[in-house]
Amino acid sequence: MIDPVVSEIACKGAVYSVLRYIDEKRFGDIGSYFAENSTLTRRGSTTVGRENIIQSLADRPKEKNTRHLCSNFVFALSDKDTATAQCYFTIYSNARTSDDDSAKNICLKPDIIGEYTIEFSRIEGTWLISAFHVNALSQLA
């Protein structure tokens, strides 16, 4: 029997870890949270495969700092090996003009608001992201 609370905690942890690693530009660390043939859909385009997702995120502008904030996380266990979640997001961002660490203190401003829809698969006992859909509702900056 699968415990839905334990499953929800694991899936939330995967999403929050991925978003934190994106903010920290630790793109190689997100791979352990995605299934091998997972998909990332954003801006009308779908990237297929864990390695391609990592590369597409690593190709983001290096000078851009972000902080992802998520709220209203709703989780549903579909069966013992699949689940879905939705949450709202706000991305705060700025563009650094140098690699100087002091540039990290530049004020971040709201950039994008929207919602994530995430699908999970339990593979060999571990919950992994199988599909991550980004629906940007408003571009603020």
Salt bridges, closest charged atoms under 4 A:
GLU8 OE2 - LYS12 NZ 3.42
ASP23 OD1 - HIS68 ND1 2.59
GLU24 OE2 - ARG20 NE 2.72
GLU24 OE1 - ARG26 NH1 2.88
ASP29 OD2 - ARG26 NE 2.76
ASP81 OD2 - LYS80 NZ 2.82
ASP81 OD1 - ARG122 NH2 3.07
ASP99 OD1 - ARG96 NH2 3.67
ASP101 OD1 - LYS104 NZ 3.52
ASP111 OD2 - LYS64 NZ 3.21
GLU119 OE2 - HIS133 NE2 3.28
